[in-house]
Amino acid sequence: MKLHWFVFLTLIGMCLAVGAAFVAPTEVVVQDGATEQVVSSSGFQHDRFSTMRQGGPGAERHARTLWIGWAFVLFQVLFFGGCLAMGMERRGAEGPSLGPARGPLLYATLILAAIFTALVFSYQRYATSDTHTLFLGFPRPTAWVFYAVWPFPVYVMFVYMRIFDRWFFTEEDERKVAELAAAQRQREAEGG
């Protein structure tokens, strides 16, 4: 499949996930023995601060929308991976290629999708459990964000630095730029 079609299909997937979020019911009926309680996924007004909304029980509110959000973030990660691949692609005699960027980009996309999947499952467990253990000082879902999602671009930056000279700006590219600059200087000297 061509990269532009892959990116287009992931964009369609994101749009479908957003559409599903709008169609998903906003109220859930929770039955606890003999009582029924309606829980809105958009929260309810805070009793002391009228401009603030509070969420209530997360497990009930996110029972349906959590998985829509998970699908959206997976499509988003694939979309970004596809966009990066389109920017890294070089056209050669045998057609477009990602060269040494292919493996690291594929691994980065899959690892980031796995991190977000772990974050979603961690949040689901966090919302349904009564006791919450901390990981390095934070609730587990927050720890995933601080210790995995935020530093992840450092991995991508390191890979980019490692393959830059072999793929993005090779010695041949540098030689061509020097030749073009010399030709431009010569044209300016002759014309000026």
Buried (B, 14 or more C-beta within 10 A) or exposed (E): EEBEEBBEBBBEBBEBBEEBBEEBEEEBEBEEEEEEEEBBBEEEEEEEEEEEEEBBBBBBBBBBBBBBBBBBBBBBBBBBBBBBBBEBBEEEEEEEBBBBBBEBBEEBBEBBBEBBBBBBBBBBEBBEEEEEEEBEEEBBBBBBBEBBBEEBEEBBEEBBEEBEEEBBEEEEEEEEEEEEEEEEEEEEEEEE
